[in-house]
Amino acid sequence: MALLQISEPGQSPDPHQRKIAVGIDLGTTHSLLASVRNGIAECLPDEHGRVILPSVVRYTTEAPGRQIGYEALAAQHTDPGNTITSVKRLMGRQRGDVHNVDNLPYTVTDGEGMALVNTVAGNKTPVEVSAELLATLRFRAEDSFDNDLFGAVITVPAYFDDAQRQATKDAAQLAGINVLRLINEPTAAAIAYGLEQGSEGVYAIYDLGGGTFDISILRLSKGVFEVVATGGDSALGGDDYDRALAHWALLQTPGQPAPEQLSATDKSMLYNAARACKEQLSHTNSAELAAPLGGGDISVTVTAQNFADSTAQLTLRTVQAVRKTLRDADMGIDDVQGVVMVGGSTRMPVVLQAVEALFGKPPLTNLNPDEVVALGAAIQANQLAGNHIGDALLLLDVIPLSLGIETMGGLVERIVPRNSSIPTARGQDFTTFKDGQTALALHVVQGERDLVADCRSLARFELRGIPPMTAGAARIRVTFTVDADGLLQVGATETQSGVQAHIDVKPSYGLSDDQIAAMLRDSFSTAQQDMQARALVEARVDAERMVLATQSALDADADLLTAQERIGITASISSLSDLIGSDASANAATIESHTKQLAAATEGFAAARMNRGIAQALSGKRLDSV
């Protein structure tokens, strides 16, 4: 009798070849885990049937030393100083980079490269805290399938920079998880929504979670998910709505201290009461915000309008980010076919109303906004693990900020512009500045301004062993490779000798949320100023090169000049050198004019040197041998 080989729809026909792969949504407020089973992506529950894991870790002095998820959440009021919430906001950050850090109920200090959370179990990095959450999800996956986990696709906010992405990857490694890929949360949502609904066209993915806001403009077409532009605010989320409401409630209660003067316990009680009130207002027109505080109980009746007024600036920030991202995509409101709502905070009526008013159409809410990111990540993980045998998805994600290299004069030469699709590899040729130069220092920066001083330093390395040549003769090829996770590798090769150097850019964690927004904002508001500054620097660099080349020629062949000619050229060099060093009177046009004057003064000298060179090359040779 013939045997039939049976497999799940869209899965590998050989069950022994199937690898356990999951999608993980590591969120600010809660985290989820999903996988493709029976051909369908679904969130995996814990032993109590709950798919959501609160992103909370409590450290204790008793074995096993920590509590995770719901157990930790229950102790938030009694032990707020050791109960770590919203740790995602600290990933890849120093203390000074974190928005509203003083309002956190636990203590955050500066560590080496990244902020530290002070607990009774010692100082913990955000990477370590996140690793506890990821390890819990890993155990859930292995228990669900009774097998080892092959790998995971982990989602990150689209606005996460290199430092934040690397911190997320480090946390996964610490949790024993093989990261198949990091993908942007809006892209994951588009995968789940696009495949589920068969949607095509241009969509806006509005993702408002507990601690971050992302807006991405995607073009969906036959399995291709192209991110056209992305923006947002990685310091804006549901937590900020909680705080804004809590601070409003304090103002309505005479005798209460300022928010920053509250004890850690009072902060925890107040913010949790505000969150409960906020969630209730999603279903009713009024709710009570009540919390027992050390300075006296607080009890305020909050209407939907009160909530809308107290959080209006936060909602406006999301609308402004949407408009800016549409401009980056060179699109208007009418170009958007639909708006996909992602993240639990999009359940707030004030948000839904603002989005509908902006786009002139009701947003799409027919998928669970809490689960959609994890589901999309699971679909991608299933494909990357080789389990899916149907048509492959093509993800064309983008980077949020430009990447470039420092050139002479402190200028930035952008090599990978922001909103470039990734993965990508781009290169550009550079050369040496001085005669005989045998090494080149490379400085990798990130940002939108023309001057290095206004951008963020990512890494430095050196290319050594360049053969001595005249200035400008060497050709150094610098390549930037951004992988599918949005992480960067930079290489440099001298094309004639083949000497090379490269570096994996693993940044010292620390590009702040405000710096990201400021980099983009400043690139527009200071565009004219930057152009003028760049022109001046370029004029000085060209002038310095001309002075060095002329001086080198004088040192070698001054005997070709008459005394009068030499005096004239020396005077031109001196005049141009004084102008280069002047901070007050110099401008690009003046320097360029003097550079041209020096070039004109040395034309005859250059011709004489060329004739001498030719004569020396032909000396002692017969005409028929040349």
C-alpha positions in Angstrom: 0.0 0.0 0.0 1.4 3.4 -1.0 2.0 5.9 1.9 0.8 9.5 1.7 3.0 12.2 2.9 0.8 14.7 4.8 1.8 18.1 5.8 0.2 21.2 7.3 -0.9 23.8 4.7 2.1 25.9 3.6 4.5 23.9 5.8 7.5 21.6 5.1 6.2 18.1 4.1 8.9 16.5 6.3 8.0 17.2 10.0 11.5 16.4 11.0 12.8 19.3 9.0 10.4 21.8 10.6 12.1 24.2 12.9 10.5 25.9 15.8 10.6 29.7 15.0 8.6 32.4 16.8 7.9 36.1 16.5 8.4 38.2 19.7 6.9 41.6 20.3 9.1 43.0 23.1 6.9 45.9 24.3 7.1 48.7 26.8 4.0 47.7 28.7 3.6 44.0 27.7 5.2 41.4 25.5 3.8 38.6 23.3 5.0 35.5 21.6 3.5 34.0 18.4 4.2 31.2 16.0 2.7 29.6 12.9 0.8 26.4 13.8 -1.4 24.5 11.4 -0.6 27.1 8.8 -1.9 30.0 10.9 -0.1 32.5 13.0 -1.3 32.6 16.6 -0.2 33.9 19.9 1.1 31.3 22.4 -0.5 31.4 25.9 1.2 30.6 29.2 0.1 27.8 31.5 -2.9 29.9 32.6 -4.1 30.6 29.1 -2.8 34.2 29.0 -1.0 35.4 25.8 0.2 38.7 27.3 3.3 38.9 29.5 3.5 42.2 31.4 6.9 43.7 30.7 7.7 43.9 34.4 10.6 42.4 36.4 10.9 42.5 40.2 14.3 41.8 41.8 14.4 40.4 45.4 16.9 39.1 47.9 15.1 35.8 48.1 15.6 32.8 45.7 15.2 32.8 42.8 16.0 36.5 43.0 13.4 37.8 40.6 9.7 37.7 39.6 8.6 38.2 36.1 5.3 39.2 34.5 2.0 39.1 36.4 3.8 38.1 39.6 6.1 41.1 39.4 3.2 43.4 38.5 1.3 42.4 41.7 4.2 43.7 43.8 4.4 47.0 41.9 2.7 49.0 44.7 4.5 47.4 47.7 8.0 47.3 46.2 8.1 50.0 43.4 11.9 50.6 43.8 12.7 47.1 42.7 9.9 46.5 40.3 11.2 47.5 36.8 8.6 48.6 34.3 8.9 50.3 30.9 12.5 49.2 30.6 12.3 49.4 26.8 12.7 53.2 27.2 16.1 52.7 28.8 17.5 50.4 26.1 20.7 51.8 24.6 20.3 55.0 26.7 22.1 56.9 29.4 20.1 58.4 32.2 20.2 61.9 30.8 18.7 60.7 27.5 15.6 59.2 29.1 12.4 61.4 29.0 10.8 61.9 32.4 13.3 59.7 34.1 12.7 61.4 37.5 9.0 60.3 37.4 10.0 56.6 37.3 9.3 54.8 40.6 12.8 53.1 40.6 16.2 54.7 40.6 18.2 55.1 37.4 21.9 56.0 37.4 24.6 56.3 34.7 26.6 53.2 33.9 29.4 52.5 31.5 27.8 53.0 28.1 24.2 52.6 29.3 21.9 53.5 32.2 21.7 51.3 35.2 18.7 50.4 37.3 19.5 50.2 41.1 17.9 47.2 42.8 18.4 45.1 46.0 19.9 42.5 43.7 22.5 44.9 42.5 22.7 47.3 39.5 21.0 45.9 36.4 21.3 47.1 32.8 18.2 47.4 30.6 19.7 44.6 28.5 19.7 42.3 31.5 16.1 43.2 32.5 14.9 42.7 28.9 16.8 39.4 28.8 14.6 38.1 31.7 11.5 38.9 29.7 12.8 37.3 26.5 14.0 34.2 28.4 10.5 33.8 29.9 9.0 33.9 26.4 11.6 31.5 25.1 10.6 28.9 27.8 7.0 29.4 26.9 7.7 28.6 23.3 9.8 25.5 24.2 7.1 24.3 26.5 4.4 24.8 23.9 6.2 22.7 21.3 8.2 20.5 23.7 11.2 21.2 21.6 14.2 23.6 21.5 13.7 27.0 19.9 15.5 27.4 16.5 15.2 31.2 16.4 13.1 34.3 16.7 12.2 37.4 14.8 12.1 40.2 17.3 10.3 43.5 16.6 11.6 47.0 17.4 10.2 50.4 16.9 11.0 51.8 13.5 12.6 54.8 15.1 15.1 52.7 17.1 18.6 53.7 16.3 21.7 51.5 16.0 22.3 51.6 19.8 18.8 50.5 20.7 18.7 47.8 18.1 22.1 46.4 19.2 20.9 46.5 22.8 17.8 44.5 21.8 20.0 41.9 20.0 22.3 41.7 23.0 19.3 41.0 25.3 18.2 38.2 23.1 21.7 36.7 23.0 21.8 36.9 26.8 18.4 35.0 26.9 19.8 32.3 24.7 17.7 33.2 21.7 19.0 33.0 18.1 17.9 36.2 16.4 16.8 35.4 12.9 16.1 39.1 12.3 15.1 42.3 13.9 12.2 43.9 12.0 10.3 47.2 12.6 7.0 46.9 14.4 5.0 48.7 11.7 6.4 46.3 9.1 5.4 43.3 11.2 1.9 44.7 11.5 1.7 45.2 7.8 2.8 41.6 7.2 0.0 40.3 9.5 -2.6 42.7 8.1 -1.6 42.4 4.5 -1.6 38.6 4.4 -4.7 38.4 6.6 -6.8 40.8 4.5 -5.2 40.5 1.1 -4.6 44.3 1.1 -2.7 46.2 -1.5 -1.9 49.8 -2.0 -0.4 52.5 0.2 -1.1 52.2 4.0 -0.1 54.2 7.0 0.8 52.1 10.0 0.0 54.1 13.2 1.7 52.4 16.1 1.1 53.8 19.5 2.3 51.5 22.2 3.1 51.9 25.9 6.3 53.8 25.4 6.9 54.4 21.7 5.1 55.9 18.7 5.9 54.9 15.2 4.4 56.0 11.9 5.3 54.2 8.7 4.1 54.6 5.2 4.2 51.3 3.4 3.4 50.2 -0.1 1.9 46.7 -0.2 1.9 44.8 -3.5 1.8 41.0 -4.1 3.8 40.0 -1.2 6.2 43.0 -1.3 6.2 45.2 1.7 8.1 48.4 0.9 8.5 50.9 3.7 8.5 54.3 1.8 9.2 56.4 4.9 9.2 56.1 8.6 9.1 58.5 11.6 7.7 58.8 15.1 8.8 59.4 18.6 10.5 56.8 20.7 9.7 58.8 23.9 5.9 58.9 23.4 3.4 56.3 24.4 0.5 55.2 26.6 2.7 55.7 29.7 2.9 59.5 28.9 -0.9 59.6 28.7 -1.0 58.0 32.1 1.4 60.6 33.5 -0.4 63.6 31.9 -3.7 62.5 33.4 -2.1 61.8 36.8 -0.5 65.3 36.8 -3.8 66.9 35.8 -5.5 65.0 38.7 -2.9 66.3 41.2 -3.7 69.9 40.1 -7.4 69.3 40.8 -6.6 68.3 44.4 -5.4 71.2 46.7 -2.6 70.4 49.0 -1.0 67.7 46.9 2.8 68.0 46.2 4.3 68.3 42.7 4.7 65.0 40.8 8.5 65.0 41.2 8.1 65.3 45.0 6.0 62.1 45.3 7.5 59.1 46.9 8.2 56.0 44.7 5.2 54.2 46.2 2.9 57.2 45.6 4.1 57.5 42.0 3.4 53.9 41.4 -0.1 54.1 43.0 -1.0 57.3 41.1 0.2 56.2 37.7 -1.6 52.9 38.0 -4.8 54.6 39.0 -4.5 56.9 36.1 -4.0 54.0 33.7 -7.1 52.2 35.1 -9.1 55.5 34.7 -7.8 55.9 31.1 -8.8 52.3 30.2 -12.3 52.8 31.7 -12.7 56.1 29.7 -12.3 54.0 26.5 -15.8 52.6 27.2 -17.5 55.3 29.3 -17.8 59.1 29.3 -16.5 59.5 32.8 -14.5 57.6 35.4 -13.1 57.9 38.9 -9.3 58.4 39.4 -8.7 57.3 43.0 -5.5 56.5 44.8 -4.4 56.4 48.4 -1.3 58.7 48.7 0.9 59.4 51.6 0.0 63.1 51.6 -3.8 62.4 51.5 -6.0 60.3 49.3 -6.8 61.6 45.8 -10.2 61.1 44.2 -11.2 63.0 41.0 -14.0 62.4 38.5 -12.5 62.5 35.0 -14.7 63.1 32.0 -13.7 62.1 28.4 -13.3 65.8 27.7 -11.0 66.3 30.7 -8.9 63.4 29.4 -8.8 64.8 25.9 -7.8 68.3 27.1 -5.0 67.0 29.5 -3.4 64.8 26.8 -4.1 67.1 23.7 -0.4 67.9 23.3 0.6 64.3 23.2 -2.0 63.5 20.5 -0.9 66.5 18.5 2.7 65.2 18.6 1.6 62.0 16.9 -0.4 64.0 14.2 2.7 66.2 13.5 4.9 63.1 13.1 2.4 61.6 10.7 2.4 64.8 8.5 6.2 65.0 8.5 6.5 61.3 7.5 4.0 61.8 4.6 6.2 64.7 3.4 9.2 62.5 3.6 7.3 60.0 1.4 6.4 62.7 -1.0 2.7 61.8 -0.5 -0.5 63.5 0.6 -3.4 62.4 2.8 -5.3 61.4 -0.3 -2.6 58.9 -1.4 -3.2 56.7 1.7 -5.7 53.9 1.1 -6.0 53.0 4.7 -4.6 53.5 8.2 -3.8 50.4 10.3 -3.9 50.9 14.0 -1.3 49.0 16.1 -0.6 49.0 19.8 -2.9 48.9 22.8 -2.9 52.7 23.2 -4.7 53.1 19.9 -7.9 52.0 21.7 -8.2 55.4 23.2 -11.1 57.3 21.6 -9.1 60.5 21.5 -6.5 58.8 19.3 -9.0 57.1 17.0 -10.9 60.4 16.6 -7.6 62.3 15.8 -6.6 59.8 13.2 -10.0 59.8 11.5 -10.0 63.6 11.4 -6.5 63.6 9.9 -7.1 61.1 7.2 -10.8 61.7 6.6 -11.6 58.0 6.9 -12.1 55.6 9.8 -8.9 53.7 10.7 -8.7 49.9 10.3 -9.2 48.2 13.7 -10.5 44.8 12.8 -7.3 43.0 14.0 -6.3 42.9 17.7 -3.9 45.9 18.0 -2.1 44.1 20.9 -1.4 40.9 18.9 -0.9 42.1 15.3 2.9 42.9 15.7 3.7 39.5 17.2 1.6 37.7 14.5 3.4 39.4 11.7 6.8 38.6 13.3 5.8 35.0 13.5 4.9 34.8 9.8 8.4 36.2 9.0 10.1 33.9 11.4 8.4 30.9 9.9 9.7 31.9 6.5 13.2 32.6 7.6 13.4 29.2 9.3 12.6 27.6 6.0 9.2 26.1 7.1 7.1 28.1 4.6 7.1 26.6 1.1 4.8 29.1 -0.6 5.6 32.5 -2.1 8.2 34.3 -0.1 7.7 37.8 1.4 10.0 40.5 0.4 10.6 43.1 3.1 12.0 46.5 2.1 12.5 48.3 5.4 14.3 51.6 5.9 16.8 53.2 8.2 15.6 56.3 10.2 18.8 58.5 10.0 21.5 59.0 7.4 24.9 57.3 7.8 28.2 58.9 6.6 31.9 59.5 7.0 33.8 62.6 8.1 35.9 64.3 5.4 38.6 67.0 5.7 37.4 70.1 7.4 34.9 68.3 9.6 32.3 67.8 6.8 29.9 64.9 6.6 29.8 62.9 3.3 26.5 61.0 3.5 26.8 57.5 2.1 23.5 55.9 3.1 20.7 58.5 3.1 17.8 58.2 5.7 14.8 56.2 4.5 17.1 54.1 2.4 15.7 50.5 2.0 17.6 47.8 3.9 19.4 45.6 3.6 21.7 47.7 1.5 25.4 48.2 0.6 26.8 51.4 -0.7 30.3 52.7 -1.4 32.2 55.8 -2.3 35.7 56.6 -3.2 38.0 58.9 -1.2 41.6 59.9 -1.5 44.5 61.2 0.6 45.1 64.8 1.5 48.9 65.0 1.9 51.8 63.7 -0.1 53.2 60.4 1.3 50.2 59.8 3.5 50.2 56.1 4.6 47.2 56.0 6.9 43.7 57.2 6.9 41.5 57.8 9.9 37.8 57.0 9.3 35.1 58.5 11.5 31.5 57.1 11.0 28.7 59.4 11.9 24.9 59.4 11.9 22.6 62.4 11.3 21.3 64.9 8.8 23.6 67.9 9.3 26.5 68.9 7.1 29.0 69.3 9.9 30.4 66.4 12.0 30.0 68.5 15.1 26.2 68.5 14.6 25.9 64.7 14.1 26.3 61.6 16.3 29.6 59.8 16.3 29.2 56.0 15.9 32.7 54.6 15.4 36.3 55.3 14.5 38.9 53.1 12.9 42.1 53.4 10.8 43.2 52.1 7.4 47.0 51.6 7.5 49.6 50.5 5.0 48.6 52.8 2.1 51.6 53.0 -0.3 53.2 56.5 -0.2 51.8 58.6 -3.1 51.3 62.2 -4.0 48.2 63.7 -2.5 45.0 62.7 -4.4 46.6 59.7 -6.1 45.4 57.0 -3.7 41.9 55.6 -4.2 40.2 54.4 -1.0 36.9 52.7 -1.4 34.7 53.0 1.7 31.7 50.7 1.8 28.7 50.9 4.2 26.7 47.7 4.6 23.4 47.8 6.6 22.0 44.4 7.3 18.3 43.4 7.6 18.4 44.2 11.3 19.5 47.8 10.6 23.0 47.2 12.0 26.0 48.7 10.2 29.4 47.4 9.0 31.9 49.8 7.4 34.9 48.7 5.4 37.8 50.6 3.6 40.1 49.3 0.9 43.0 51.0 -1.0 42.3 49.8 -4.5 45.9 49.8 -5.8 47.6 47.9 -3.0 44.5 46.0 -1.7 45.1 46.9 2.0 41.9 47.0 3.8 40.2 47.5 7.2 36.7 47.1 8.5 34.6 47.5 11.6 31.3 46.2 12.9 29.7 49.4 14.2 28.5 48.4 17.7 27.9 51.8 19.1 28.4 52.9 22.6 24.8 53.0 23.6 23.5 56.5 23.8 21.8 58.4 20.9 18.9 60.0 22.7 15.3 60.2 21.5 15.4 64.0 21.6 18.6 63.9 19.5 17.0 61.8 16.8 14.1 64.2 16.5 16.4 67.2 16.8 18.7 65.9 14.0 15.8 65.7 11.6 14.3 69.0 12.7 17.6 70.8 12.6 18.4 69.5 9.1 15.5 71.5 7.8 15.6 74.6 10.0 19.4 75.1 9.5 19.6 74.0 5.8 20.8 77.5 4.5 23.2 77.9 7.4 24.6 74.4 6.8 25.1 75.1 3.0 27.1 78.3 3.8 29.2 76.5 6.4 29.9 73.6 4.1 30.8 75.9 1.2 33.3 77.8 3.5 34.9 74.5 4.7 35.2 73.1 1.2 36.8 76.4 0.0 39.3 76.2 2.8 40.1 72.5 2.1 40.7 73.3 -1.6 42.8 76.3 -0.7 44.9 74.3 1.7 45.4 71.6 -0.9 46.6 74.3 -3.4 49.0 75.8 -0.9 50.5 72.4 0.0 50.9 71.4 -3.7 52.5 74.8 -4.6 54.9 74.7 -1.7 55.9 71.2 -2.5 56.6 72.2 -6.1 58.7 75.2 -4.9 60.7 72.9 -2.7 61.5 70.6 -5.6 61.9 72.9 -8.6 62.3 76.5 -7.5 65.3 76.9 -9.7 62.9 77.1 -12.7 61.7 80.5 -11.5 63.2 83.9 -11.7 63.6 85.8 -8.4 60.7 88.0 -9.3 58.4 85.1 -10.2 59.3 83.3 -6.9 58.5 86.4 -4.9 55.1 86.7 -6.6 54.1 83.1 -6.0 55.4 83.2 -2.3 53.3 86.4 -1.7 50.2 84.7 -3.2 50.8 81.6 -0.9 51.2 83.9 2.1 48.0 85.9 1.3 45.9 82.7 0.8 47.3 81.1 4.0 46.4 84.2 6.0 42.9 84.1 4.5 42.5 80.4 5.4 43.4 81.0 9.0 41.2 84.0 9.4 37.9 83.4 11.3 36.5 86.9 10.8 36.9 88.2 7.3 37.0 85.0 5.3 34.1 83.7 3.3 33.8 81.0 0.6 33.8 83.5 -2.4 36.9 85.4 -1.2 38.9 82.2 -0.5 37.9 80.7 -3.9 38.9 84.0 -5.6 42.4 83.9 -4.0 42.8 80.2 -4.8 42.2 81.0 -8.5 44.7 83.8 -8.3 47.4 81.5 -7.0 46.5 78.9 -9.6 46.8 81.6 -12.3 50.2 82.8 -10.9 51.6 79.2 -11.1 50.4 78.3 -14.6 53.8 79.1 -16.1 55.6 77.3 -13.3 53.5 74.2 -13.8 54.2 74.1 -17.5 58.0 74.4 -16.9 57.9 71.6 -14.4 56.0 69.4 -16.9 58.6 70.1 -19.6 61.4 69.2 -17.2 59.7 66.0 -16.2 59.2 65.0 -19.8 62.8 65.9 -20.6 64.1 63.8 -17.7 61.9 60.8 -18.8 63.3 61.0 -22.4 66.9 61.6 -21.4 69.3 59.1 -22.9 66.7 57.4 -25.1 66.6 57.1 -28.9 63.6 58.5 -30.7 62.6 55.2 -32.2 62.6 53.6 -28.7 60.1 56.0 -27.3 
